[in-house]
């Protein structure tokens, strides 16, 4: 556990009538007693002290819930189906967010006929494009005194314009179906690791189980498409006359095999826990510092 005298107290939680720092365990009756850390000017190389801030109890939660998610998928398929339904929701939201951000009206829904979900995406609308570009501009103007927000908003506008002009919004929107599942898995795993904003300690275990289960669905699909010819043949059949996502990426966007797309997604899956740990160590205190400037 971190020495309280050197801890930044960037992550705190309420426990009963007191506030507790997740990193050092310091208790106080007021959240205001925890001062926000000084804003770092850049990311620094990992140090032994920085890596020691990863909470051991969070890693234990990760390990136990990883094993539990495998057991649930194997022995309790109905319970895993509930987690998979949450994954379907995140999958369709992933498609929807990219579509809306690049000027396409999109409506996500569950597919009650064929199972899973489906997102209806319409032609690009100029009024929606104008709205997409106006929102970060308005945010930048509102927080124009904060350089970090100005840079972030300018970068977001540049990326959106580039995606729309090059047509890369289409493959990105398709990929962000499974990408949405991985983002949701990462958020859940972060909550399990950090233990922030939880009312009951049991929530960390639920987050861990949910995060691993949603991520495992992507891993299982990709692995089966690489190694199981029958699964690949079934996947090529599509659903209701619509090609599945990996087929769209392989044949319409990158002119490669479905297995190649599956391997790339397996890599994304492996990166999720790494990104979560790096976010906890570097981005979390940096964001806390940015919030202190607002």
C-alpha positions as CSV (number, residue, x, y, z in Angstrom):
1,X,0.0,0.0,0.0
2,X,1.3,3.5,-0.9
3,X,2.8,5.8,1.8
4,X,0.0,8.4,2.6
5,X,2.6,11.2,2.7
6,X,3.5,10.5,-1.0
7,X,0.1,9.5,-2.3
8,X,-1.8,11.8,-4.7
9,X,-5.2,10.5,-3.5
10,X,-6.4,10.5,-7.0
11,X,-8.9,7.7,-6.4
12,X,-11.2,7.8,-3.4
13,X,-14.4,6.0,-2.4
14,X,-17.0,6.6,0.3
15,X,-17.2,3.9,3.0
16,X,-19.9,4.5,5.6
17,X,-19.5,8.0,7.0
18,X,-15.9,8.4,5.9
19,X,-13.9,8.8,2.6
20,X,-11.1,6.4,1.9
21,X,-8.2,6.6,-0.5
22,X,-8.0,3.5,-2.7
23,X,-4.2,3.7,-3.0
24,X,-3.0,4.4,0.6
25,X,-6.1,3.7,2.7
26,X,-6.1,7.1,4.4
27,X,-9.5,7.9,5.9
28,X,-11.1,11.4,6.4
29,X,-14.5,12.7,7.1
30,X,-14.5,15.1,4.1
31,X,-13.7,14.4,0.4
32,X,-12.2,17.9,0.2
33,X,-9.3,16.8,2.4
34,X,-8.0,14.9,-0.6
35,X,-6.2,17.4,-2.7
36,X,-6.1,17.0,-6.5
37,X,-2.6,16.2,-7.8
38,X,-0.6,18.8,-9.7
39,X,-1.1,18.5,-13.5
40,X,1.7,16.7,-15.1
41,X,3.1,18.2,-18.3
42,X,3.8,14.9,-20.0
43,X,3.7,11.2,-19.5
44,X,6.7,9.8,-17.7
45,X,8.5,6.5,-18.0
46,X,7.3,3.7,-15.6
47,X,9.1,3.6,-12.2
48,X,9.0,1.1,-9.5
49,X,7.0,3.5,-7.3
50,X,4.4,4.1,-10.0
51,X,3.9,0.4,-10.7
52,X,3.5,-0.3,-7.0
53,X,0.4,1.9,-7.0
54,X,-1.6,-0.9,-8.8
55,X,-3.8,-2.2,-6.0
56,X,-3.1,-5.8,-5.1
57,X,-6.8,-6.3,-4.2
58,X,-7.8,-5.3,-7.7
59,X,-5.4,-7.8,-9.2
60,X,-6.9,-10.5,-7.0
61,X,-10.4,-9.5,-8.1
62,X,-9.2,-9.8,-11.7
63,X,-7.6,-13.2,-11.2
64,X,-10.6,-14.7,-9.4
65,X,-13.3,-13.3,-11.7
66,X,-11.3,-14.4,-14.8
67,X,-11.5,-18.0,-13.6
68,X,-15.1,-17.5,-12.5
69,X,-16.1,-16.2,-16.0
70,X,-14.7,-19.3,-17.6
71,X,-16.5,-21.6,-15.1
72,X,-19.8,-19.6,-15.7
73,X,-19.5,-19.9,-19.5
74,X,-18.8,-23.6,-19.2
75,X,-21.2,-24.7,-16.5
76,X,-23.8,-22.0,-16.3
77,X,-24.6,-21.0,-19.9
78,X,-27.9,-19.3,-19.0
79,X,-26.0,-16.9,-16.6
80,X,-23.4,-16.3,-19.3
81,X,-26.3,-15.5,-21.8
82,X,-27.2,-12.6,-19.5
83,X,-23.7,-11.2,-19.8
84,X,-23.7,-11.8,-23.6
85,X,-26.9,-9.8,-23.9
86,X,-25.1,-6.9,-22.2
87,X,-22.4,-7.5,-24.8
88,X,-24.9,-7.3,-27.7
89,X,-26.1,-3.9,-26.3
90,X,-22.5,-2.6,-26.2
91,X,-21.8,-4.0,-29.7
92,X,-24.7,-2.1,-31.3
93,X,-23.9,1.0,-29.3
94,X,-20.4,0.8,-30.7
95,X,-21.7,0.9,-34.2
96,X,-24.1,3.7,-33.4
97,X,-21.6,6.0,-31.7
98,X,-19.2,6.0,-34.7
99,X,-22.1,6.4,-37.2
100,X,-23.5,9.4,-35.3
101,X,-20.1,10.9,-34.8
102,X,-19.5,10.9,-38.6
103,X,-22.9,12.2,-39.7
104,X,-25.0,9.1,-40.1
105,X,-28.3,8.7,-38.2
106,X,-28.2,5.3,-36.6
107,X,-30.8,3.3,-34.5
108,X,-29.5,0.3,-32.5
109,X,-31.9,-2.5,-31.6
110,X,-32.0,-6.2,-30.6
111,X,-32.8,-8.6,-33.4
112,X,-35.7,-10.6,-32.0
113,X,-36.0,-12.6,-35.2
114,X,-32.4,-13.9,-35.7
115,X,-30.9,-13.2,-32.4
116,X,-28.2,-10.8,-31.4
117,X,-28.6,-7.2,-32.5
118,X,-28.8,-5.0,-35.6
119,X,-28.1,-1.3,-36.1
120,X,-29.9,0.6,-38.9
121,X,-27.5,3.2,-40.4
122,X,-28.8,5.8,-42.8
123,X,-27.0,8.1,-45.3
124,X,-24.9,10.9,-44.1
125,X,-26.8,14.0,-43.1
126,X,-25.1,17.5,-43.4
127,X,-27.0,18.9,-40.4
128,X,-25.7,16.0,-38.3
129,X,-22.2,16.6,-39.6
130,X,-22.5,20.3,-38.6
131,X,-23.7,19.2,-35.2
132,X,-20.8,16.8,-34.7
133,X,-18.2,19.5,-35.5
134,X,-20.0,22.2,-33.6
135,X,-20.1,20.3,-30.3
136,X,-16.3,20.1,-29.7
137,X,-16.0,23.7,-31.0
138,X,-18.4,24.8,-28.3
139,X,-16.7,22.8,-25.6
140,X,-13.4,24.3,-26.7
141,X,-14.8,27.8,-26.5
142,X,-16.4,27.1,-23.1
143,X,-13.1,25.9,-21.6
144,X,-10.8,28.0,-23.8
145,X,-8.6,28.8,-20.7
146,X,-7.7,25.1,-20.4
147,X,-5.0,24.2,-23.0
148,X,-5.5,20.5,-22.7
149,X,-9.2,20.7,-23.6
150,X,-8.4,23.0,-26.5
151,X,-5.9,20.5,-27.9
152,X,-8.2,17.5,-27.4
153,X,-11.2,19.3,-29.1
154,X,-9.0,20.3,-32.1
155,X,-7.7,16.8,-32.4
156,X,-11.2,15.4,-32.3
157,X,-12.4,17.7,-35.0
158,X,-9.4,16.8,-37.2
159,X,-10.0,13.1,-36.7
160,X,-13.7,13.4,-37.5
161,X,-13.1,15.4,-40.7
162,X,-10.3,13.0,-41.8
163,X,-12.6,9.9,-41.2
164,X,-15.4,11.5,-43.2
165,X,-13.2,12.7,-46.1
166,X,-11.3,9.4,-46.5
167,X,-14.2,7.0,-46.0
168,X,-12.5,5.3,-43.1
169,X,-15.5,5.9,-41.0
170,X,-17.2,2.9,-42.6
171,X,-14.6,0.2,-41.6
172,X,-14.2,1.9,-38.2
173,X,-17.9,1.8,-37.6
174,X,-18.0,-1.9,-38.5
175,X,-15.1,-2.7,-36.3
176,X,-16.5,-0.8,-33.4
177,X,-19.2,-3.3,-32.9
178,X,-16.8,-5.7,-31.3
179,X,-14.7,-2.7,-30.3
180,X,-17.7,-1.5,-28.3
181,X,-17.7,-4.8,-26.5
182,X,-14.0,-4.4,-25.7
183,X,-14.5,-0.8,-24.5
184,X,-17.3,-2.0,-22.2
185,X,-15.0,-4.8,-21.0
186,X,-12.2,-2.4,-20.3
187,X,-14.5,0.0,-18.3
188,X,-15.7,-2.9,-16.2
189,X,-12.2,-4.2,-15.6
190,X,-11.0,-0.7,-14.6
191,X,-13.8,-0.5,-12.0
192,X,-12.8,-4.0,-10.7
193,X,-9.2,-3.0,-10.5
194,X,-9.6,0.5,-9.0
195,X,-12.7,0.0,-6.9
196,X,-13.8,3.6,-7.4
197,X,-17.3,4.9,-7.2
198,X,-18.7,1.7,-5.7
199,X,-21.2,1.5,-2.9
200,X,-20.5,-2.1,-1.9
201,X,-17.2,-4.0,-2.3
202,X,-19.2,-6.7,-4.1
203,X,-19.6,-4.4,-7.1
204,X,-15.9,-4.9,-7.9
205,X,-16.4,-8.6,-8.3
206,X,-19.5,-8.1,-10.5
207,X,-17.6,-5.7,-12.6
208,X,-14.7,-8.2,-13.0
209,X,-17.0,-11.0,-13.9
210,X,-18.9,-8.9,-16.4
211,X,-15.8,-7.4,-18.0
212,X,-14.1,-10.8,-18.5
213,X,-17.3,-12.4,-19.8
214,X,-18.0,-9.7,-22.4
215,X,-14.4,-9.7,-23.6
216,X,-14.4,-13.5,-23.7
217,X,-17.3,-13.5,-26.2
218,X,-15.0,-11.6,-28.7
219,X,-12.1,-14.0,-28.0
220,X,-14.3,-17.0,-28.4
221,X,-15.7,-15.8,-31.7
222,X,-12.3,-14.8,-33.2
223,X,-10.7,-18.1,-32.1
224,X,-13.5,-20.2,-33.6
225,X,-13.3,-18.4,-36.9
226,X,-9.6,-19.1,-37.1
227,X,-9.6,-22.7,-36.0
228,X,-13.1,-24.1,-36.8
229,X,-14.1,-24.4,-40.5
230,X,-17.7,-25.2,-39.6
231,X,-17.9,-22.1,-37.5
232,X,-16.4,-20.0,-40.3
233,X,-18.9,-21.5,-42.8
234,X,-21.8,-20.6,-40.5
235,X,-20.4,-17.1,-40.0
236,X,-20.2,-16.6,-43.8
237,X,-24.0,-17.3,-44.0
238,X,-24.7,-14.0,-42.3
239,X,-27.9,-13.1,-40.6
240,X,-31.1,-12.2,-42.4
241,X,-29.3,-11.5,-45.6
242,X,-26.7,-9.2,-43.9
243,X,-23.0,-10.1,-43.8
244,X,-21.4,-10.3,-40.4
245,X,-18.9,-7.7,-39.3
246,X,-15.7,-9.6,-39.9
247,X,-16.9,-10.6,-43.4
248,X,-17.6,-6.9,-44.2
249,X,-14.1,-5.9,-43.0
250,X,-12.4,-8.7,-44.8
251,X,-14.1,-8.5,-48.2
252,X,-15.4,-4.9,-48.4
253,X,-12.6,-2.9,-46.7
254,X,-9.3,-4.7,-46.5
255,X,-9.4,-7.5,-49.1
256,X,-8.1,-10.1,-46.7
257,X,-9.3,-13.3,-45.0
258,X,-11.7,-13.4,-42.1
259,X,-9.1,-15.2,-40.1
260,X,-6.7,-12.2,-40.5
261,X,-9.4,-9.9,-39.1
262,X,-10.0,-12.3,-36.3
263,X,-6.3,-12.3,-35.4
264,X,-6.3,-8.5,-35.2
265,X,-9.3,-8.6,-32.9
266,X,-7.5,-11.2,-30.7
267,X,-4.7,-8.7,-30.4
268,X,-7.1,-6.0,-29.4
269,X,-8.5,-8.4,-26.8
270,X,-5.1,-9.0,-25.3
271,X,-4.4,-5.3,-25.2
272,X,-7.5,-4.5,-23.1
273,X,-6.1,-5.4,-19.6
274,X,-2.7,-3.7,-20.5
275,X,-4.5,-0.5,-21.5
276,X,-6.6,-0.6,-18.3
277,X,-3.5,-0.8,-16.1
278,X,-1.8,2.0,-18.0
279,X,-4.9,4.1,-17.8
280,X,-5.0,3.5,-14.0
281,X,-1.3,4.5,-13.6
282,X,-1.0,7.5,-16.0
283,X,-4.3,8.7,-17.5
284,X,-6.3,8.6,-14.2
285,X,-4.2,11.1,-12.3
286,X,-3.7,13.2,-15.4
287,X,-7.5,13.5,-15.9
288,X,-7.9,14.4,-12.2
289,X,-5.4,17.2,-12.7
290,X,-7.2,18.4,-15.7
291,X,-10.5,18.4,-13.8
292,X,-8.9,20.6,-11.1
293,X,-8.3,23.3,-13.8
294,X,-11.9,23.5,-14.7
